[in-house]
Every structure is written in structure tokens, then in C-alpha cells.
Amino acid sequence: MDQVLGQVLRNAVWERLDMLSDLAERADAPSLVSVARSELPRLAEGWRAMLQAHEPDERGDCPTCSTRWHRCKAPCSVWQVAHEHLVAGGLAPQALSAAGHRPARRRAAVPAVPGQNRRAESPAETTGRHALVKPRPVSA
């Protein structure tokens, strides 16, 4: 059961990130401002919570990444990724592939519930607060 719940959680997070990326690519300017005002504080708070969990201890080890047998010195991979995405590459545009579009985003390879394909969107998801673009058809 924990495995199924974990997969549901991961799928929900990937879908949310995909939705935000789609909005950034396809929504009009006023819609982007609205989304930015609501989502940027949430994303910043999420990064803060994750980084707080990886804050080095008094020995300079990451308490989250370290195990009893292996100590992980700071900066751990979470801090390295945060720096790369928020500081070093923060103002740089995303690289485009040779075909002229952004690389494909990761999609879950495993269905949320065994034996079930990707779930259909509910009416609330296509008409809700962030329903600013039409969803792409899901190809099977």
C-alpha cells in the first residue's frame, strides 16, 4: 500500500510541475501574472522547507542525506541542485533542443494504481483556477 501511495504522490507532483510548465509556455500575459502571484510564493516556500531539511549540522553534514554508516558533507546534492536552478542558472533561458523546443519533461512510467492507465482529468481540473490553457490530449 505504501508503494501505491508513494506512486500516487509522485504522479501528482509530476503532473503539477507539468501543468505549471504548460502554463509558462502557453498562457497569455495576464494569466501568467495571476499564476505567478499564486504559485511563486508556494514554490519558494517549498524550496525553503526542502532546504531546511538539508541544512548542515554542527559537523557540516547533511542530516537528511547522511546515514549511520556514510556521512554526506554539505553541500549535499539538494543544495547543489538548488544553487544551480535558483542562483547559477536562475536568469539563463532554458536550453532548446536541436528541434527548437524544450526537452521533454519526465512522465511517470508506472501508473498511479496498478492496472490503471493515466487518469482522466476531472471537470474541476479543466475549469479550475489554473485552467488557463487547454490540456494536451494524452497519447496512449
KETOR-72923 format. One record per residue: residue number from 1; x, y, z of N, C-alpha, C in turn. Coordinates in steps of 0.2 Angstrom, whole numbers, plus 5000, padded with zeros to 4 digits. Example, Ala and Ser with C-alpha at 12.3 -4.5 7.8 and 13.67 -1.06 7.14 Angstrom:
2
r nr = 1, nc1 = 5066, nc2 = 4972, nc3 = 5039, cac1 = 5062, cac2 = 4978, cac3 = 5039, cc1 = 5066, cc2 = 4984, cc3 = 5039 .
r nr = 2, nc1 = 5064, nc2 = 4989, nc3 = 5035, cac1 = 5068, cac2 = 4995, cac3 = 5036, cc1 = 5064, cc2 = 5000, cc3 = 5039 .
//
This chain:
140
r nr = 1, nc1 = 5004, nc2 = 4994, nc3 = 5000, cac1 = 5000, cac2 = 5000, cac3 = 5000, cc1 = 5004, cc2 = 5006, cc3 = 5000 .
r nr = 2, nc1 = 5010, nc2 = 5006, nc3 = 5004, cac1 = 5014, cac2 = 5012, cac3 = 5004, cc1 = 5017, cc2 = 5014, cc3 = 4997 .
r nr = 3, nc1 = 5019, nc2 = 5008, nc3 = 4993, cac1 = 5021, cac2 = 5009, cac3 = 4986, cc1 = 5016, cc2 = 5012, cc3 = 4982 .
r nr = 4, nc1 = 5010, nc2 = 5011, nc3 = 4982, cac1 = 5004, cac2 = 5014, cac3 = 4978, cc1 = 5004, cc2 = 5021, cc3 = 4980 .
r nr = 5, nc1 = 5003, nc2 = 5022, nc3 = 4987, cac1 = 5003, cac2 = 5029, cac3 = 4989, cc1 = 5009, cc2 = 5033, cc3 = 4987 .
r nr = 6, nc1 = 5014, nc2 = 5031, nc3 = 4987, cac1 = 5020, cac2 = 5034, cac3 = 4985, cc1 = 5020, cc2 = 5036, cc3 = 4978 .
r nr = 7, nc1 = 5018, nc2 = 5031, nc3 = 4974, cac1 = 5017, cac2 = 5032, cac3 = 4967, cc1 = 5012, cc2 = 5038, cc3 = 4965 .
r nr = 8, nc1 = 5006, nc2 = 5037, nc3 = 4969, cac1 = 5001, cac2 = 5042, cac3 = 4968, cc1 = 5004, cc2 = 5049, cc3 = 4970 .
r nr = 9, nc1 = 5008, nc2 = 5050, nc3 = 4975, cac1 = 5011, cac2 = 5056, cac3 = 4977, cc1 = 5015, cc2 = 5059, cc3 = 4972 .
r nr = 10, nc1 = 5020, nc2 = 5054, nc3 = 4969, cac1 = 5025, cac2 = 5056, cac3 = 4964, cc1 = 5021, cc2 = 5058, cc3 = 4958 .
r nr = 11, nc1 = 5016, nc2 = 5055, nc3 = 4956, cac1 = 5012, cac2 = 5057, cac3 = 4950, cc1 = 5009, cc2 = 5063, cc3 = 4950 .
r nr = 12, nc1 = 5006, nc2 = 5065, nc3 = 4956, cac1 = 5003, cac2 = 5071, cac3 = 4957, cc1 = 5008, cc2 = 5077, cc3 = 4957 .
r nr = 13, nc1 = 5014, nc2 = 5076, nc3 = 4960, cac1 = 5019, cac2 = 5081, cac3 = 4959, cc1 = 5021, cc2 = 5082, cc3 = 4952 .
r nr = 14, nc1 = 5023, nc2 = 5077, nc3 = 4949, cac1 = 5025, cac2 = 5077, cac3 = 4942, cc1 = 5020, cc2 = 5081, cc3 = 4937 .
r nr = 15, nc1 = 5013, nc2 = 5079, nc3 = 4938, cac1 = 5008, cac2 = 5082, cac3 = 4935, cc1 = 5007, cc2 = 5090, cc3 = 4936 .
r nr = 16, nc1 = 5008, nc2 = 5091, nc3 = 4942, cac1 = 5008, cac2 = 5099, cac3 = 4944, cc1 = 5013, cc2 = 5102, cc3 = 4941 .
r nr = 17, nc1 = 5019, nc2 = 5100, nc3 = 4941, cac1 = 5025, cac2 = 5103, cac3 = 4938, cc1 = 5024, cc2 = 5103, cc3 = 4930 .
r nr = 18, nc1 = 5021, nc2 = 5098, nc3 = 4927, cac1 = 5019, cac2 = 5098, cac3 = 4920, cc1 = 5014, cc2 = 5104, cc3 = 4919 .
r nr = 19, nc1 = 5009, nc2 = 5104, nc3 = 4923, cac1 = 5004, cac2 = 5110, cac3 = 4922, cc1 = 5007, cc2 = 5117, cc3 = 4922 .
r nr = 20, nc1 = 5012, nc2 = 5118, nc3 = 4927, cac1 = 5015, cac2 = 5124, cac3 = 4928, cc1 = 5019, cc2 = 5126, cc3 = 4922 .
r nr = 21, nc1 = 5023, nc2 = 5121, nc3 = 4919, cac1 = 5027, cac2 = 5122, cac3 = 4913, cc1 = 5023, cc2 = 5123, cc3 = 4907 .
r nr = 22, nc1 = 5017, nc2 = 5120, nc3 = 4907, cac1 = 5012, cac2 = 5121, cac3 = 4901, cc1 = 5010, cc2 = 5128, cc3 = 4901 .
r nr = 23, nc1 = 5008, nc2 = 5130, nc3 = 4907, cac1 = 5006, cac2 = 5137, cac3 = 4908, cc1 = 5011, cc2 = 5142, cc3 = 4906 .
r nr = 24, nc1 = 5017, nc2 = 5141, nc3 = 4908, cac1 = 5023, cac2 = 5146, cac3 = 4907, cc1 = 5024, cc2 = 5146, cc3 = 4899 .
r nr = 25, nc1 = 5023, nc2 = 5141, nc3 = 4896, cac1 = 5024, cac2 = 5140, cac3 = 4888, cc1 = 5018, cc2 = 5143, cc3 = 4884 .
r nr = 26, nc1 = 5012, nc2 = 5142, nc3 = 4887, cac1 = 5006, cac2 = 5143, cac3 = 4883, cc1 = 5001, cc2 = 5149, cc3 = 4885 .
r nr = 27, nc1 = 5001, nc2 = 5151, nc3 = 4891, cac1 = 4996, cac2 = 5155, cac3 = 4894, cc1 = 4998, cc2 = 5163, cc3 = 4892 .
r nr = 28, nc1 = 4993, nc2 = 5167, nc3 = 4891, cac1 = 4994, cac2 = 5174, cac3 = 4890, cc1 = 4996, cc2 = 5178, cc3 = 4896 .
r nr = 29, nc1 = 4999, nc2 = 5184, nc3 = 4894, cac1 = 5002, cac2 = 5188, cac3 = 4899, cc1 = 4998, cc2 = 5189, cc3 = 4906 .
r nr = 30, nc1 = 4992, nc2 = 5191, nc3 = 4905, cac1 = 4988, cac2 = 5192, cac3 = 4911, cc1 = 4987, cc2 = 5186, cc3 = 4916 .
r nr = 31, nc1 = 4986, nc2 = 5180, nc3 = 4912, cac1 = 4986, cac2 = 5174, cac3 = 4916, cc1 = 4992, cc2 = 5172, cc3 = 4919 .
r nr = 32, nc1 = 4998, nc2 = 5173, nc3 = 4916, cac1 = 5004, cac2 = 5172, cac3 = 4919, cc1 = 5005, cc2 = 5176, cc3 = 4925 .
r nr = 33, nc1 = 5003, nc2 = 5182, nc3 = 4925, cac1 = 5004, cac2 = 5186, cac3 = 4931, cc1 = 5000, cc2 = 5183, cc3 = 4937 .
r nr = 34, nc1 = 4994, nc2 = 5181, nc3 = 4935, cac1 = 4990, cac2 = 5178, cac3 = 4940, cc1 = 4993, cc2 = 5172, cc3 = 4943 .
r nr = 35, nc1 = 4995, nc2 = 5168, nc3 = 4939, cac1 = 4998, cac2 = 5161, cac3 = 4941, cc1 = 5005, cc2 = 5163, cc3 = 4945 .
r nr = 36, nc1 = 5009, nc2 = 5167, nc3 = 4943, cac1 = 5015, cac2 = 5169, cac3 = 4946, cc1 = 5013, cc2 = 5172, cc3 = 4953 .
r nr = 37, nc1 = 5008, nc2 = 5176, nc3 = 4954, cac1 = 5007, cac2 = 5178, cac3 = 4961, cc1 = 5005, cc2 = 5173, cc3 = 4965 .
r nr = 38, nc1 = 5001, nc2 = 5168, nc3 = 4963, cac1 = 4999, cac2 = 5162, cac3 = 4967, cc1 = 5004, cc2 = 5157, cc3 = 4968 .
r nr = 39, nc1 = 5008, nc2 = 5155, nc3 = 4963, cac1 = 5012, cac2 = 5149, cac3 = 4963, cc1 = 5019, cc2 = 5151, cc3 = 4965 .
r nr = 40, nc1 = 5022, nc2 = 5157, nc3 = 4964, cac1 = 5029, cac2 = 5158, cac3 = 4965, cc1 = 5030, cc2 = 5158, cc3 = 4973 .
r nr = 41, nc1 = 5026, nc2 = 5161, nc3 = 4977, cac1 = 5027, cac2 = 5160, cac3 = 4984, cc1 = 5026, cc2 = 5153, cc3 = 4987 .
r nr = 42, nc1 = 5022, nc2 = 5149, nc3 = 4984, cac1 = 5021, cac2 = 5142, cac3 = 4986, cc1 = 5028, cc2 = 5138, cc3 = 4984 .
r nr = 43, nc1 = 5030, nc2 = 5139, nc3 = 4978, cac1 = 5036, cac2 = 5136, cac3 = 4976, cc1 = 5042, cc2 = 5138, cc3 = 4980 .
r nr = 44, nc1 = 5043, nc2 = 5145, nc3 = 4982, cac1 = 5048, cac2 = 5147, cac3 = 4986, cc1 = 5048, cc2 = 5144, cc3 = 4993 .
r nr = 45, nc1 = 5042, nc2 = 5143, nc3 = 4996, cac1 = 5041, cac2 = 5140, cac3 = 5002, cc1 = 5043, cc2 = 5133, cc3 = 5002 .
r nr = 46, nc1 = 5041, nc2 = 5130, nc3 = 4996, cac1 = 5043, cac2 = 5123, cac3 = 4996, cc1 = 5050, cc2 = 5122, cc3 = 4995 .
r nr = 47, nc1 = 5054, nc2 = 5126, nc3 = 4992, cac1 = 5061, cac2 = 5126, cac3 = 4992, cc1 = 5064, cc2 = 5127, cc3 = 4999 .
r nr = 48, nc1 = 5061, nc2 = 5132, nc3 = 5002, cac1 = 5064, cac2 = 5133, cac3 = 5009, cc1 = 5063, cc2 = 5127, cc3 = 5013 .
r nr = 49, nc1 = 5057, nc2 = 5124, nc3 = 5013, cac1 = 5056, cac2 = 5118, cac3 = 5018, cc1 = 5061, cc2 = 5113, cc3 = 5016 .
r nr = 50, nc1 = 5062, nc2 = 5111, nc3 = 5009, cac1 = 5066, cac2 = 5106, cac3 = 5007, cc1 = 5073, cc2 = 5108, cc3 = 5009 .
r nr = 51, nc1 = 5076, nc2 = 5114, nc3 = 5008, cac1 = 5082, cac2 = 5116, cac3 = 5010, cc1 = 5083, cc2 = 5116, cc3 = 5018 .
r nr = 52, nc1 = 5078, nc2 = 5117, nc3 = 5022, cac1 = 5079, cac2 = 5117, cac3 = 5029, cc1 = 5080, cc2 = 5110, cc3 = 5031 .
r nr = 53, nc1 = 5077, nc2 = 5105, nc3 = 5028, cac1 = 5078, cac2 = 5098, cac3 = 5030, cc1 = 5085, cc2 = 5096, cc3 = 5028 .
r nr = 54, nc1 = 5089, nc2 = 5100, nc3 = 5024, cac1 = 5095, cac2 = 5098, cac3 = 5022, cc1 = 5101, cc2 = 5103, cc3 = 5024 .
r nr = 55, nc1 = 5099, nc2 = 5107, nc3 = 5029, cac1 = 5103, cac2 = 5112, cac3 = 5032, cc1 = 5109, cc2 = 5108, cc3 = 5036 .
r nr = 56, nc1 = 5115, nc2 = 5109, nc3 = 5035, cac1 = 5121, cac2 = 5106, cac3 = 5038, cc1 = 5120, cc2 = 5106, cc3 = 5045 .
r nr = 57, nc1 = 5122, nc2 = 5101, nc3 = 5049, cac1 = 5123, cac2 = 5101, cac3 = 5056, cc1 = 5129, cc2 = 5104, cc3 = 5058 .
r nr = 58, nc1 = 5131, nc2 = 5103, nc3 = 5065, cac1 = 5137, cac2 = 5107, cac3 = 5068, cc1 = 5143, cc2 = 5104, cc3 = 5065 .
r nr = 59, nc1 = 5143, nc2 = 5097, nc3 = 5062, cac1 = 5149, cac2 = 5094, cac3 = 5059, cc1 = 5149, cc2 = 5096, cc3 = 5052 .
r nr = 60, nc1 = 5145, nc2 = 5099, nc3 = 5049, cac1 = 5145, cac2 = 5101, cac3 = 5042, cc1 = 5142, cc2 = 5095, cc3 = 5038 .
r nr = 61, nc1 = 5138, nc2 = 5091, nc3 = 5041, cac1 = 5135, cac2 = 5085, cac3 = 5037, cc1 = 5128, cc2 = 5087, cc3 = 5036 .
r nr = 62, nc1 = 5125, nc2 = 5084, nc3 = 5030, cac1 = 5118, cac2 = 5085, cac3 = 5029, cc1 = 5114, cc2 = 5079, cc3 = 5033 .
r nr = 63, nc1 = 5110, nc2 = 5081, nc3 = 5038, cac1 = 5107, cac2 = 5076, cac3 = 5042, cc1 = 5102, cc2 = 5072, cc3 = 5038 .
r nr = 64, nc1 = 5099, nc2 = 5074, nc3 = 5032, cac1 = 5094, cac2 = 5070, cac3 = 5028, cc1 = 5098, cc2 = 5065, cc3 = 5024 .
r nr = 65, nc1 = 5103, nc2 = 5067, nc3 = 5021, cac1 = 5106, cac2 = 5063, cac3 = 5016, cc1 = 5111, cc2 = 5058, cc3 = 5019 .
r nr = 66, nc1 = 5113, nc2 = 5060, nc3 = 5025, cac1 = 5118, cac2 = 5055, cac3 = 5029, cc1 = 5115, cc2 = 5049, cc3 = 5032 .
r nr = 67, nc1 = 5118, nc2 = 5044, nc3 = 5032, cac1 = 5116, cac2 = 5038, cac3 = 5035, cc1 = 5121, cc2 = 5036, cc3 = 5041 .
r nr = 68, nc1 = 5119, nc2 = 5031, nc3 = 5045, cac1 = 5123, cac2 = 5029, cac3 = 5051, cc1 = 5130, cc2 = 5028, cc3 = 5048 .
r nr = 69, nc1 = 5131, nc2 = 5025, nc3 = 5042, cac1 = 5137, cac2 = 5022, cac3 = 5040, cc1 = 5141, cc2 = 5027, cc3 = 5035 .
r nr = 70, nc1 = 5137, nc2 = 5032, nc3 = 5032, cac1 = 5140, cac2 = 5036, cac3 = 5027, cc1 = 5138, cc2 = 5043, cc3 = 5029 .
r nr = 71, nc1 = 5142, nc2 = 5048, nc3 = 5030, cac1 = 5141, cac2 = 5055, cac3 = 5031, cc1 = 5141, cc2 = 5058, cc3 = 5025 .
r nr = 72, nc1 = 5136, nc2 = 5062, nc3 = 5023, cac1 = 5136, cac2 = 5066, cac3 = 5017, cc1 = 5138, cc2 = 5074, cc3 = 5019 .
r nr = 73, nc1 = 5144, nc2 = 5076, nc3 = 5017, cac1 = 5146, cac2 = 5083, cac3 = 5018, cc1 = 5142, cc2 = 5088, cc3 = 5014 .
r nr = 74, nc1 = 5141, nc2 = 5093, nc3 = 5017, cac1 = 5137, cac2 = 5099, cac3 = 5014, cc1 = 5142, cc2 = 5102, cc3 = 5009 .
r nr = 75, nc1 = 5140, nc2 = 5105, nc3 = 5004, cac1 = 5133, cac2 = 5105, cac3 = 5001, cc1 = 5131, cc2 = 5098, cc3 = 4998 .
r nr = 76, nc1 = 5125, nc2 = 5096, nc3 = 5000, cac1 = 5123, cac2 = 5089, cac3 = 4998, cc1 = 5120, cc2 = 5091, cc3 = 4991 .
r nr = 77, nc1 = 5118, nc2 = 5085, nc3 = 4987, cac1 = 5115, cac2 = 5086, cac3 = 4981, cc1 = 5109, cc2 = 5091, cc3 = 4980 .
r nr = 78, nc1 = 5105, nc2 = 5091, nc3 = 4986, cac1 = 5099, cac2 = 5095, cac3 = 4986, cc1 = 5101, cc2 = 5103, cc3 = 4986 .
r nr = 79, nc1 = 5106, nc2 = 5104, nc3 = 4990, cac1 = 5109, cac2 = 5111, cac3 = 4990, cc1 = 5112, cc2 = 5113, cc3 = 4983 .
r nr = 80, nc1 = 5116, nc2 = 5108, nc3 = 4980, cac1 = 5119, cac2 = 5109, cac3 = 4974, cc1 = 5114, cc2 = 5110, cc3 = 4968 .
r nr = 81, nc1 = 5108, nc2 = 5106, nc3 = 4968, cac1 = 5103, cac2 = 5107, cac3 = 4963, cc1 = 5100, cc2 = 5114, cc3 = 4964 .
r nr = 82, nc1 = 5098, nc2 = 5116, nc3 = 4970, cac1 = 5095, cac2 = 5122, cac3 = 4972, cc1 = 5099, cc2 = 5128, cc3 = 4969 .
r nr = 83, nc1 = 5106, nc2 = 5128, nc3 = 4971, cac1 = 5110, cac2 = 5133, cac3 = 4968, cc1 = 5110, cc2 = 5133, cc3 = 4961 .
r nr = 84, nc1 = 5111, nc2 = 5128, nc3 = 4957, cac1 = 5111, cac2 = 5128, cac3 = 4950, cc1 = 5104, cc2 = 5131, cc3 = 4947 .
r nr = 85, nc1 = 5099, nc2 = 5129, nc3 = 4950, cac1 = 5092, cac2 = 5131, cac3 = 4947, cc1 = 5090, cc2 = 5138, cc3 = 4949 .
r nr = 86, nc1 = 5092, nc2 = 5140, nc3 = 4956, cac1 = 5089, cac2 = 5146, cac3 = 4958, cc1 = 5094, cc2 = 5152, cc3 = 4958 .
r nr = 87, nc1 = 5101, nc2 = 5150, nc3 = 4958, cac1 = 5106, cac2 = 5155, cac3 = 4958, cc1 = 5110, cc2 = 5155, cc3 = 4951 .
r nr = 88, nc1 = 5114, nc2 = 5150, nc3 = 4950, cac1 = 5118, cac2 = 5150, cac3 = 4944, cc1 = 5114, cc2 = 5150, cc3 = 4937 .
r nr = 89, nc1 = 5109, nc2 = 5146, nc3 = 4937, cac1 = 5105, cac2 = 5146, cac3 = 4930, cc1 = 5099, cc2 = 5150, cc3 = 4931 .
r nr = 90, nc1 = 5098, nc2 = 5154, nc3 = 4936, cac1 = 5091, cac2 = 5157, cac3 = 4938, cc1 = 5089, cc2 = 5162, cc3 = 4932 .
r nr = 91, nc1 = 5094, nc2 = 5166, nc3 = 4929, cac1 = 5092, cac2 = 5171, cac3 = 4924, cc1 = 5093, cc2 = 5168, cc3 = 4917 .
r nr = 92, nc1 = 5096, nc2 = 5162, nc3 = 4916, cac1 = 5098, cac2 = 5160, cac3 = 4910, cc1 = 5091, cc2 = 5157, cc3 = 4907 .
r nr = 93, nc1 = 5090, nc2 = 5158, nc3 = 4900, cac1 = 5084, cac2 = 5154, cac3 = 4897, cc1 = 5086, cc2 = 5147, cc3 = 4897 .
r nr = 94, nc1 = 5080, nc2 = 5143, nc3 = 4897, cac1 = 5081, cac2 = 5136, cac3 = 4896, cc1 = 5084, cc2 = 5134, cc3 = 4889 .
r nr = 95, nc1 = 5088, nc2 = 5129, nc3 = 4889, cac1 = 5091, cac2 = 5127, cac3 = 4883, cc1 = 5086, cc2 = 5124, cc3 = 4878 .
r nr = 96, nc1 = 5086, nc2 = 5125, nc3 = 4872, cac1 = 5082, cac2 = 5122, cac3 = 4867, cc1 = 5085, cc2 = 5117, cc3 = 4864 .
r nr = 97, nc1 = 5082, nc2 = 5111, nc3 = 4862, cac1 = 5085, cac2 = 5106, cac3 = 4859, cc1 = 5086, cc2 = 5108, cc3 = 4851 .
r nr = 98, nc1 = 5089, nc2 = 5103, nc3 = 4848, cac1 = 5090, cac2 = 5104, cac3 = 4840, cc1 = 5084, cc2 = 5106, cc3 = 4837 .
r nr = 99, nc1 = 5079, nc2 = 5103, nc3 = 4839, cac1 = 5072, cac2 = 5103, cac3 = 4835, cc1 = 5069, cc2 = 5110, cc3 = 4837 .
r nr = 100, nc1 = 5072, nc2 = 5114, nc3 = 4842, cac1 = 5069, cac2 = 5120, cac3 = 4843, cc1 = 5064, cc2 = 5121, cc3 = 4849 .
r nr = 101, nc1 = 5063, nc2 = 5115, nc3 = 4853, cac1 = 5059, cac2 = 5115, cac3 = 4858, cc1 = 5062, cc2 = 5113, cc3 = 4864 .
r nr = 102, nc1 = 5059, nc2 = 5114, nc3 = 4870, cac1 = 5062, cac2 = 5112, cac3 = 4876, cc1 = 5062, cc2 = 5104, cc3 = 4877 .
r nr = 103, nc1 = 5067, nc2 = 5101, nc3 = 4880, cac1 = 5067, cac2 = 5094, cac3 = 4881, cc1 = 5061, cc2 = 5092, cc3 = 4884 .
r nr = 104, nc1 = 5059, nc2 = 5086, nc3 = 4883, cac1 = 5053, cac2 = 5083, cac3 = 4886, cc1 = 5053, cc2 = 5082, cc3 = 4893 .
r nr = 105, nc1 = 5048, nc2 = 5084, nc3 = 4897, cac1 = 5048, cac2 = 5083, cac3 = 4904, cc1 = 5047, cc2 = 5076, cc3 = 4906 .
r nr = 106, nc1 = 5049, nc2 = 5074, nc3 = 4912, cac1 = 5048, cac2 = 5067, cac3 = 4914, cc1 = 5041, cc2 = 5065, cc3 = 4915 .
r nr = 107, nc1 = 5039, nc2 = 5060, nc3 = 4913, cac1 = 5032, cac2 = 5057, cac3 = 4914, cc1 = 5033, cc2 = 5051, cc3 = 4918 .
r nr = 108, nc1 = 5028, nc2 = 5049, nc3 = 4922, cac1 = 5028, cac2 = 5043, cac3 = 4926, cc1 = 5028, cc2 = 5037, cc3 = 4922 .
r nr = 109, nc1 = 5032, nc2 = 5033, nc3 = 4923, cac1 = 5032, cac2 = 5026, cac3 = 4919, cc1 = 5027, cc2 = 5021, cc3 = 4922 .
r nr = 110, nc1 = 5026, nc2 = 5022, nc3 = 4928, cac1 = 5021, cac2 = 5017, cac3 = 4931, cc1 = 5015, cc2 = 5021, cc3 = 4933 .
r nr = 111, nc1 = 5009, nc2 = 5017, nc3 = 4931, cac1 = 5003, cac2 = 5020, cac3 = 4933, cc1 = 5002, cc2 = 5021, cc3 = 4940 .
r nr = 112, nc1 = 4998, nc2 = 5026, nc3 = 4942, cac1 = 4996, cac2 = 5028, cac3 = 4949, cc1 = 4994, cc2 = 5022, cc3 = 4953 .
r nr = 113, nc1 = 4990, nc2 = 5018, nc3 = 4950, cac1 = 4987, cac2 = 5012, cac3 = 4953, cc1 = 4988, cc2 = 5006, cc3 = 4948 .
r nr = 114, nc1 = 4991, nc2 = 5001, nc3 = 4950, cac1 = 4992, cac2 = 4995, cac3 = 4946, cc1 = 4986, cc2 = 4993, cc3 = 4942 .
r nr = 115, nc1 = 4987, nc2 = 4992, nc3 = 4935, cac1 = 4982, cac2 = 4990, cac3 = 4931, cc1 = 4978, cc2 = 4996, cc3 = 4928 .
r nr = 116, nc1 = 4980, nc2 = 5002, nc3 = 4930, cac1 = 4976, cac2 = 5008, cac3 = 4928, cc1 = 4980, cc2 = 5013, cc3 = 4924 .
r nr = 117, nc1 = 4978, nc2 = 5015, nc3 = 4918, cac1 = 4982, cac2 = 5020, cac3 = 4914, cc1 = 4981, cc2 = 5027, cc3 = 4917 .
r nr = 118, nc1 = 4985, nc2 = 5031, nc3 = 4914, cac1 = 4985, cac2 = 5038, cac3 = 4917, cc1 = 4977, cc2 = 5041, cc3 = 4917 .
r nr = 119, nc1 = 4976, nc2 = 5043, nc3 = 4923, cac1 = 4969, cac2 = 5045, cac3 = 4925, cc1 = 4966, cc2 = 5051, cc3 = 4920 .
r nr = 120, nc1 = 4960, nc2 = 5051, nc3 = 4919, cac1 = 4957, cac2 = 5056, cac3 = 4915, cc1 = 4956, cc2 = 5062, cc3 = 4920 .
r nr = 121, nc1 = 4956, nc2 = 5068, nc3 = 4917, cac1 = 4956, cac2 = 5074, cac3 = 4921, cc1 = 4948, cc2 = 5075, cc3 = 4923 .
r nr = 122, nc1 = 4947, nc2 = 5077, nc3 = 4929, cac1 = 4941, cac2 = 5079, cac3 = 4931, cc1 = 4939, cc2 = 5086, cc3 = 4929 .
r nr = 123, nc1 = 4932, nc2 = 5087, nc3 = 4929, cac1 = 4930, cac2 = 5094, cac3 = 4926, cc1 = 4933, cc2 = 5099, cc3 = 4930 .
r nr = 124, nc1 = 4934, nc2 = 5098, nc3 = 4937, cac1 = 4937, cac2 = 5104, cac3 = 4941, cc1 = 4944, cc2 = 5105, cc3 = 4939 .
r nr = 125, nc1 = 4948, nc2 = 5100, nc3 = 4936, cac1 = 4955, cac2 = 5102, cac3 = 4934, cc1 = 4955, cc2 = 5105, cc3 = 4927 .
r nr = 126, nc1 = 4950, nc2 = 5105, nc3 = 4923, cac1 = 4950, cac2 = 5109, cac3 = 4917, cc1 = 4946, cc2 = 5115, cc3 = 4917 .
r nr = 127, nc1 = 4943, nc2 = 5117, nc3 = 4923, cac1 = 4939, cac2 = 5123, cac3 = 4924, cc1 = 4941, cc2 = 5127, cc3 = 4930 .
r nr = 128, nc1 = 4946, nc2 = 5124, nc3 = 4933, cac1 = 4948, cac2 = 5127, cac3 = 4940, cc1 = 4952, cc2 = 5134, cc3 = 4939 .
r nr = 129, nc1 = 4955, nc2 = 5136, nc3 = 4944, cac1 = 4958, cac2 = 5142, cac3 = 4945, cc1 = 4964, cc2 = 5143, cc3 = 4940 .
r nr = 130, nc1 = 4967, nc2 = 5137, nc3 = 4938, cac1 = 4973, cac2 = 5137, cac3 = 4934, cc1 = 4971, cc2 = 5134, cc3 = 4927 .
r nr = 131, nc1 = 4965, nc2 = 5134, nc3 = 4925, cac1 = 4963, cac2 = 5131, cac3 = 4919, cc1 = 4964, cc2 = 5136, cc3 = 4913 .
r nr = 132, nc1 = 4970, nc2 = 5139, nc3 = 4912, cac1 = 4971, cac2 = 5144, cac3 = 4908, cc1 = 4973, cc2 = 5142, cc3 = 4901 .
r nr = 133, nc1 = 4974, nc2 = 5136, nc3 = 4900, cac1 = 4976, cac2 = 5133, cac3 = 4893, cc1 = 4972, cc2 = 5126, cc3 = 4893 .
r nr = 134, nc1 = 4971, nc2 = 5125, nc3 = 4886, cac1 = 4968, cac2 = 5118, cac3 = 4885, cc1 = 4973, cc2 = 5113, cc3 = 4886 .
r nr = 135, nc1 = 4971, nc2 = 5107, nc3 = 4890, cac1 = 4976, cac2 = 5102, cac3 = 4891, cc1 = 4977, cc2 = 5098, cc3 = 4884 .
r nr = 136, nc1 = 4983, nc2 = 5096, nc3 = 4884, cac1 = 4985, cac2 = 5092, cac3 = 4878, cc1 = 4982, cc2 = 5085, cc3 = 4878 .
r nr = 137, nc1 = 4980, nc2 = 5082, nc3 = 4872, cac1 = 4977, cac2 = 5076, cac3 = 4873, cc1 = 4983, cc2 = 5071, cc3 = 4875 .
r nr = 138, nc1 = 4980, nc2 = 5066, nc3 = 4879, cac1 = 4985, cac2 = 5061, cac3 = 4881, cc1 = 4986, cc2 = 5055, cc3 = 4876 .
r nr = 139, nc1 = 4992, nc2 = 5054, nc3 = 4874, cac1 = 4993, cac2 = 5049, cac3 = 4869, cc1 = 4994, cc2 = 5042, cc3 = 4872 .
r nr = 140, nc1 = 4991, nc2 = 5037, nc3 = 4870, cac1 = 4992, cac2 = 5031, cac3 = 4873, cc1 = 4998, cc2 = 5027, cc3 = 4870 .
//
